[in-house]
Amino acid sequence: MTKLSPAAQAVLDAAYREMDYAPRRHVQWVTTAALRAAADQAAPEKQLDDIAYIHQSYVDGMRDALACIEIIADELEAL
């Protein structure tokens, strides 16, 4: 099995705890899909009214955090 980053392992461990009856591969697929959907829904464009007037560093920080979520989802998808 591929060694995951601590962040990706924590997400997967939490999913396994909650879905201990499901096959491991199914848990990985569901978790990956949920992370991608969460990142998509949390995008600054969907959350901030008048995004053009928000300080750019705030928007950039949000995008950096969402990129971290996408990286975790990429790791889980690659399993």
PyMOL commands that set and color helices and strands:
alter all, ss='L'
color gray80, all
select helices_A, chain A and resi 6-18+24-41+44-47+51-53+56-78
alter helices_A, ss='H'
color red, helices_A
deselect
rebuild
show_as cartoon
